């Protein structure tokens, strides 16, 4: 692995540790039928398939699905790749066919989040789990202000409905409200990327121990309510009521 790839891998570990801390207990039993919506090149799907689960990825990009196929073959696992999107999920996913549904970074870009969650409800089995990862508005405002993009920060501060330049941003109460309205009960909430986006990459390059310390810090902060608004993303586990 090149130095650049190693640095990227270290940062990725810090960015996703809170998500996997929440998901690992869900995936401990099995094998399960897992549906990864917008799973792209298979970063999550291949890892989950490696645990012995039956994984299906739905993504609109044929290029991403081709990359997923290559990654799965290199890892020696099988992943079912289907071209489609969340807006027409019933066209490519079986009703009540999934024990676990991953919807990571997708609700931000769909035209109607409420309709999207209703579609997910239809493909999730009774007793199944939804893993939802969305971008948070407060952290997005903060990061843009710290970067000197004050007009963008002000726009995000007041805009609670549009998708903006890089997708919709949510407040936690908006997400939980959408889930409850769609018939889900939230069982776990964690902040994701509380600190890592603000840490210079050069620090992780020169101090190998810094990555472990950062991962530990992210894990500890992820379940603390007082740090939740600072997280770039929020991860929720929810099941059908």
Secondary structure as a PSIPRED ss2 file (coil, helix, strand):
# PSIPRED VFORMAT (PSIPRED V4.0)

   1 X C   1.000  0.000  0.000
   2 X C   1.000  0.000  0.000
   3 X H   0.000  1.000  0.000
   4 X H   0.000  1.000  0.000
   5 X H   0.000  1.000  0.000
   6 X H   0.000  1.000  0.000
   7 X H   0.000  1.000  0.000
   8 X H   0.000  1.000  0.000
   9 X H   0.000  1.000  0.000
  10 X H   0.000  1.000  0.000
  11 X H   0.000  1.000  0.000
  12 X H   0.000  1.000  0.000
  13 X H   0.000  1.000  0.000
  14 X H   0.000  1.000  0.000
  15 X H   0.000  1.000  0.000
  16 X H   0.000  1.000  0.000
  17 X H   0.000  1.000  0.000
  18 X H   0.000  1.000  0.000
  19 X H   0.000  1.000  0.000
  20 X H   0.000  1.000  0.000
  21 X H   0.000  1.000  0.000
  22 X H   0.000  1.000  0.000
  23 X H   0.000  1.000  0.000
  24 X H   0.000  1.000  0.000
  25 X H   0.000  1.000  0.000
  26 X H   0.000  1.000  0.000
  27 X C   1.000  0.000  0.000
  28 X C   1.000  0.000  0.000
  29 X C   1.000  0.000  0.000
  30 X C   1.000  0.000  0.000
  31 X C   1.000  0.000  0.000
  32 X C   1.000  0.000  0.000
  33 X E   0.000  0.000  1.000
  34 X E   0.000  0.000  1.000
  35 X E   0.000  0.000  1.000
  36 X E   0.000  0.000  1.000
  37 X E   0.000  0.000  1.000
  38 X C   1.000  0.000  0.000
  39 X C   1.000  0.000  0.000
  40 X C   1.000  0.000  0.000
  41 X C   1.000  0.000  0.000
  42 X C   1.000  0.000  0.000
  43 X H   0.000  1.000  0.000
  44 X H   0.000  1.000  0.000
  45 X H   0.000  1.000  0.000
  46 X H   0.000  1.000  0.000
  47 X H   0.000  1.000  0.000
  48 X H   0.000  1.000  0.000
  49 X H   0.000  1.000  0.000
  50 X C   1.000  0.000  0.000
  51 X C   1.000  0.000  0.000
  52 X C   1.000  0.000  0.000
  53 X C   1.000  0.000  0.000
  54 X E   0.000  0.000  1.000
  55 X E   0.000  0.000  1.000
  56 X E   0.000  0.000  1.000
  57 X E   0.000  0.000  1.000
  58 X E   0.000  0.000  1.000
  59 X E   0.000  0.000  1.000
  60 X C   1.000  0.000  0.000
  61 X C   1.000  0.000  0.000
  62 X H   0.000  1.000  0.000
  63 X H   0.000  1.000  0.000
  64 X H   0.000  1.000  0.000
  65 X H   0.000  1.000  0.000
  66 X H   0.000  1.000  0.000
  67 X H   0.000  1.000  0.000
  68 X H   0.000  1.000  0.000
  69 X H   0.000  1.000  0.000
  70 X H   0.000  1.000  0.000
  71 X H   0.000  1.000  0.000
  72 X H   0.000  1.000  0.000
  73 X H   0.000  1.000  0.000
  74 X H   0.000  1.000  0.000
  75 X H   0.000  1.000  0.000
  76 X C   1.000  0.000  0.000
  77 X C   1.000  0.000  0.000
  78 X C   1.000  0.000  0.000
  79 X E   0.000  0.000  1.000
  80 X E   0.000  0.000  1.000
  81 X E   0.000  0.000  1.000
  82 X E   0.000  0.000  1.000
  83 X E   0.000  0.000  1.000
  84 X C   1.000  0.000  0.000
  85 X C   1.000  0.000  0.000
  86 X H   0.000  1.000  0.000
  87 X H   0.000  1.000  0.000
  88 X H   0.000  1.000  0.000
  89 X H   0.000  1.000  0.000
  90 X H   0.000  1.000  0.000
  91 X H   0.000  1.000  0.000
  92 X C   1.000  0.000  0.000
  93 X C   1.000  0.000  0.000
  94 X C   1.000  0.000  0.000
  95 X C   1.000  0.000  0.000
  96 X C   1.000  0.000  0.000
  97 X C   1.000  0.000  0.000
  98 X E   0.000  0.000  1.000
  99 X E   0.000  0.000  1.000
 100 X E   0.000  0.000  1.000
 101 X E   0.000  0.000  1.000
 102 X E   0.000  0.000  1.000
 103 X E   0.000  0.000  1.000
 104 X E   0.000  0.000  1.000
 105 X C   1.000  0.000  0.000
 106 X C   1.000  0.000  0.000
 107 X C   1.000  0.000  0.000
 108 X C   1.000  0.000  0.000
 109 X C   1.000  0.000  0.000
 110 X C   1.000  0.000  0.000
 111 X C   1.000  0.000  0.000
 112 X C   1.000  0.000  0.000
 113 X H   0.000  1.000  0.000
 114 X H   0.000  1.000  0.000
 115 X H   0.000  1.000  0.000
 116 X H   0.000  1.000  0.000
 117 X H   0.000  1.000  0.000
 118 X H   0.000  1.000  0.000
 119 X H   0.000  1.000  0.000
 120 X H   0.000  1.000  0.000
 121 X H   0.000  1.000  0.000
 122 X H   0.000  1.000  0.000
 123 X H   0.000  1.000  0.000
 124 X E   0.000  0.000  1.000
 125 X E   0.000  0.000  1.000
 126 X E   0.000  0.000  1.000
 127 X E   0.000  0.000  1.000
 128 X E   0.000  0.000  1.000
 129 X E   0.000  0.000  1.000
 130 X E   0.000  0.000  1.000
 131 X E   0.000  0.000  1.000
 132 X E   0.000  0.000  1.000
 133 X E   0.000  0.000  1.000
 134 X E   0.000  0.000  1.000
 135 X E   0.000  0.000  1.000
 136 X E   0.000  0.000  1.000
 137 X H   0.000  1.000  0.000
 138 X H   0.000  1.000  0.000
 139 X H   0.000  1.000  0.000
 140 X H   0.000  1.000  0.000
 141 X H   0.000  1.000  0.000
 142 X H   0.000  1.000  0.000
 143 X H   0.000  1.000  0.000
 144 X H   0.000  1.000  0.000
 145 X H   0.000  1.000  0.000
 146 X H   0.000  1.000  0.000
 147 X C   1.000  0.000  0.000
 148 X C   1.000  0.000  0.000
 149 X C   1.000  0.000  0.000
 150 X H   0.000  1.000  0.000
 151 X H   0.000  1.000  0.000
 152 X H   0.000  1.000  0.000
 153 X H   0.000  1.000  0.000
 154 X H   0.000  1.000  0.000
 155 X H   0.000  1.000  0.000
 156 X H   0.000  1.000  0.000
 157 X H   0.000  1.000  0.000
 158 X H   0.000  1.000  0.000
 159 X C   1.000  0.000  0.000
 160 X C   1.000  0.000  0.000
 161 X C   1.000  0.000  0.000
 162 X C   1.000  0.000  0.000
 163 X C   1.000  0.000  0.000
 164 X C   1.000  0.000  0.000
 165 X C   1.000  0.000  0.000
 166 X C   1.000  0.000  0.000
 167 X C   1.000  0.000  0.000
 168 X C   1.000  0.000  0.000
 169 X C   1.000  0.000  0.000
 170 X E   0.000  0.000  1.000
 171 X C   1.000  0.000  0.000
 172 X H   0.000  1.000  0.000
 173 X H   0.000  1.000  0.000
 174 X H   0.000  1.000  0.000
 175 X H   0.000  1.000  0.000
 176 X H   0.000  1.000  0.000
 177 X H   0.000  1.000  0.000
 178 X H   0.000  1.000  0.000
 179 X H   0.000  1.000  0.000
 180 X H   0.000  1.000  0.000
 181 X H   0.000  1.000  0.000
 182 X C   1.000  0.000  0.000
 183 X C   1.000  0.000  0.000
 184 X E   0.000  0.000  1.000
 185 X E   0.000  0.000  1.000
 186 X E   0.000  0.000  1.000
 187 X E   0.000  0.000  1.000
 188 X E   0.000  0.000  1.000
 189 X E   0.000  0.000  1.000
 190 X E   0.000  0.000  1.000
 191 X E   0.000  0.000  1.000
 192 X E   0.000  0.000  1.000
 193 X C   1.000  0.000  0.000
 194 X C   1.000  0.000  0.000
 195 X C   1.000  0.000  0.000
 196 X H   0.000  1.000  0.000
 197 X H   0.000  1.000  0.000
 198 X H   0.000  1.000  0.000
 199 X C   1.000  0.000  0.000
 200 X C   1.000  0.000  0.000
 201 X H   0.000  1.000  0.000
 202 X H   0.000  1.000  0.000
 203 X H   0.000  1.000  0.000
 204 X H   0.000  1.000  0.000
 205 X H   0.000  1.000  0.000
 206 X H   0.000  1.000  0.000
 207 X C   1.000  0.000  0.000
 208 X H   0.000  1.000  0.000
 209 X H   0.000  1.000  0.000
 210 X H   0.000  1.000  0.000
 211 X H   0.000  1.000  0.000
 212 X H   0.000  1.000  0.000
 213 X H   0.000  1.000  0.000
 214 X H   0.000  1.000  0.000
 215 X H   0.000  1.000  0.000
 216 X H   0.000  1.000  0.000
 217 X H   0.000  1.000  0.000
 218 X H   0.000  1.000  0.000
 219 X H   0.000  1.000  0.000
 220 X H   0.000  1.000  0.000
 221 X H   0.000  1.000  0.000
 222 X H   0.000  1.000  0.000
 223 X C   1.000  0.000  0.000
 224 X C   1.000  0.000  0.000
 225 X H   0.000  1.000  0.000
 226 X H   0.000  1.000  0.000
 227 X H   0.000  1.000  0.000
 228 X H   0.000  1.000  0.000
 229 X C   1.000  0.000  0.000
 230 X C   1.000  0.000  0.000
 231 X C   1.000  0.000  0.000
 232 X C   1.000  0.000  0.000
 233 X E   0.000  0.000  1.000
 234 X E   0.000  0.000  1.000
 235 X E   0.000  0.000  1.000
 236 X E   0.000  0.000  1.000
 237 X E   0.000  0.000  1.000
 238 X E   0.000  0.000  1.000
 239 X E   0.000  0.000  1.000
 240 X E   0.000  0.000  1.000
 241 X C   1.000  0.000  0.000
